[in-house]
């Protein structure tokens, strides 16, 4: 039986629900503008590049490089997120910056330009169980 991690409430609603549905299928997909081809993240109602409002959900490679990281010591989420917790900024192969958590390594292991790949872990928030995209040093995997 897989344990679910408690997490702060995620953003839900138009567009966000579709993102989480794809994550639930083990796929990292982001909005791609049908007009200019720009990849939009985070979820938007209109393209940040051309202002149009038509998107499709493009599959991302799930691979990237660590471009920044930090460790949070402030108690923002109470017992939901034990402190300290680490965050990484990953530049996906497609050029999109994606803020996430490292999986299987921590602050002291991080190196600028480190290769990482998306993984999906079982989590739960106030809205229920979901798959959260995190990044590990291991080969691309859809298991949590």
C-alpha positions as CSV (number, residue, x, y, z in Angstrom):
1,X,0.0,0.0,0.0
2,X,1.4,3.4,-1.0
3,X,1.5,6.1,1.6
4,X,0.1,9.5,0.6
5,X,2.0,12.7,1.7
6,X,-0.1,15.4,3.1
7,X,0.3,18.7,1.2
8,X,-1.1,22.2,1.3
9,X,-4.2,22.8,-0.9
10,X,-3.4,22.9,-4.6
11,X,-4.9,25.4,-7.0
12,X,-8.0,23.9,-8.6
13,X,-10.5,25.3,-11.2
14,X,-10.5,26.0,-14.9
15,X,-7.3,24.7,-16.5
16,X,-5.8,23.6,-13.2
17,X,-8.2,20.6,-13.0
18,X,-6.9,19.5,-16.5
19,X,-3.3,19.7,-15.3
20,X,-4.0,17.5,-12.3
21,X,-6.0,15.0,-14.4
22,X,-2.9,14.6,-16.6
23,X,-0.7,14.2,-13.6
24,X,-3.0,11.5,-12.3
25,X,-2.3,9.6,-15.5
26,X,1.5,10.0,-14.9
27,X,1.9,12.6,-17.6
28,X,3.4,16.1,-17.3
29,X,1.4,18.2,-19.8
30,X,1.4,21.9,-20.1
31,X,-0.7,24.4,-22.1
32,X,0.6,25.1,-25.6
33,X,-1.0,28.0,-27.5
34,X,-2.6,26.9,-30.8
35,X,-1.9,30.3,-32.2
36,X,1.8,31.0,-31.5
37,X,3.0,27.7,-30.1
38,X,4.2,29.2,-26.8
39,X,4.2,26.8,-23.8
40,X,2.4,28.5,-20.9
41,X,3.1,27.7,-17.2
42,X,1.6,28.2,-14.7
43,X,-1.9,27.5,-16.0
44,X,-3.3,30.6,-17.8
45,X,-6.6,31.7,-19.4
46,X,-4.8,33.6,-22.2
47,X,-1.4,33.0,-23.7
48,X,1.4,35.0,-22.1
49,X,3.1,35.4,-25.4
50,X,0.3,36.4,-27.8
51,X,-2.9,36.9,-25.7
52,X,-5.0,34.3,-27.5
53,X,-7.1,31.9,-25.4
54,X,-6.9,28.6,-27.3
55,X,-4.6,25.9,-25.9
56,X,-4.0,22.2,-26.2
57,X,-2.2,20.1,-23.5
58,X,1.3,19.2,-24.8
59,X,3.2,16.3,-23.3
60,X,6.5,17.5,-21.9
61,X,9.6,15.3,-21.9
62,X,9.7,15.3,-18.1
63,X,13.5,15.9,-18.2
64,X,15.3,19.0,-17.1
65,X,18.1,20.6,-15.2
66,X,18.2,22.2,-11.8
67,X,18.7,26.0,-12.2
68,X,18.1,27.1,-8.5
69,X,17.1,25.7,-5.2
70,X,16.3,26.8,-1.6
71,X,15.3,25.4,1.7
72,X,12.3,26.8,3.6
73,X,12.6,27.0,7.4
74,X,9.5,29.3,8.0
75,X,6.3,27.6,9.1
76,X,4.0,28.4,6.3
77,X,1.8,25.3,6.4
78,X,1.8,24.1,10.0
79,X,2.2,20.3,10.4
80,X,1.2,19.7,6.7
81,X,4.8,20.5,5.6
82,X,7.4,19.6,8.2
83,X,10.3,21.9,8.1
84,X,12.8,22.4,6.7
85,X,11.6,21.5,3.2
86,X,13.4,21.9,-0.1
87,X,12.3,23.4,-3.4
88,X,14.0,23.3,-6.8
89,X,13.6,25.3,-9.9
90,X,13.9,23.0,-12.9
91,X,14.3,24.2,-16.5
92,X,12.5,21.6,-18.6
93,X,14.0,20.5,-21.9
94,X,11.2,22.5,-23.5
95,X,12.5,25.7,-21.9
96,X,9.8,26.1,-19.3
97,X,10.7,26.9,-15.6
98,X,9.0,24.5,-13.2
99,X,9.0,25.0,-9.4
100,X,8.8,21.7,-7.6
101,X,10.4,19.5,-4.8
102,X,13.4,17.2,-5.1
103,X,12.6,13.6,-4.6
104,X,15.3,11.2,-3.3
105,X,17.9,13.9,-2.7
106,X,18.2,17.0,-0.6
107,X,19.7,20.5,-0.3
108,X,23.2,19.2,0.3
109,X,23.1,17.1,-2.9
110,X,22.1,19.8,-5.3
111,X,24.3,21.0,-8.1
112,X,23.7,23.7,-10.6
113,X,22.8,22.0,-13.9
114,X,22.0,18.6,-12.3
115,X,19.9,16.4,-14.6
116,X,16.6,15.5,-13.2
117,X,13.4,13.7,-14.3
118,X,9.8,14.0,-13.3
119,X,8.2,11.5,-11.0
120,X,4.7,11.4,-9.6
121,X,4.1,10.8,-5.9
122,X,0.9,10.1,-4.1
123,X,-0.3,13.1,-2.2
124,X,-3.4,14.3,-0.4
125,X,-4.8,17.8,0.3
126,X,-8.2,19.1,1.4
127,X,-9.7,18.3,-2.0
128,X,-8.5,14.6,-2.0
129,X,-5.8,12.3,-3.3
130,X,-3.7,13.4,-6.3
131,X,-0.4,12.7,-8.1
132,X,2.2,15.5,-7.5
133,X,5.0,16.0,-10.0
134,X,8.4,16.1,-8.3
135,X,11.9,15.7,-9.7
136,X,14.5,13.0,-9.0
137,X,17.9,12.1,-10.2
138,X,16.7,8.7,-11.3
139,X,15.6,7.7,-14.8
140,X,12.2,9.0,-15.8
141,X,9.6,7.1,-13.8
142,X,5.8,7.4,-13.3
143,X,5.8,5.6,-10.0
144,X,5.4,7.2,-6.6
